[in-house]
Amino acid sequence: MTKPVQITFRNMRGSASLEDHVRARVAWLERFHPDLVSCHVLLEVPHRHQAHGQHVHVRIEMSLPGENAVVNHEPSLHGHARDVQEKAHHKDTDIDAAHKLAPVAIRDAFDAARRRLDDAGRRR
C-alpha cells in the first residue's frame, strides 16, 4: 500500500490492541489485493446505551487504482454469537451479542471488504 493505514476512533477509546487487529486485517486484505492504494478505518459507537452494551459500527474506505470502495458494517440479526461466548443464544440477542466485542465487528467488516474488492477485481 502506498499510503499508511488510517484508523479513527469515534465515541470510544482507542486501544493498541484494536489498532493492531485492524492493521493485521489490512495486511490480510493486501495479500489478496496487492494493488490497494490506501485504507481508512473508522470504528465508532453510534449510541451510548448503557443497558445494551456498546454496538460497534465499522466503516472501511479503500482506494484502488481508478476506483474507491466503501464498506459500512452495522450490527445485524445474523451475527456470530458463537464468538461472544453466550450461554444461551436467542435470535433477539444477536444484535447485542455480535458486536459487544469490537474484534468481531472488525472481522465481519473486513470479510465484507474482501468480497467488495473481489467484485472490483472482476469488473476490471
Secondary structure, 3 states (H helix, E strand, C coil): CCCCCEEEEECCCCCHHHHHHHHHHHHHHHHHCCCCCEEEEEEECCCCCCCCCCCCEEEEEEEECCEEEEEEECCCCCCCHHHCCCCCCCHHHHHHHHCCCHHHHHHHHHHHHHHHHHHHHHHC
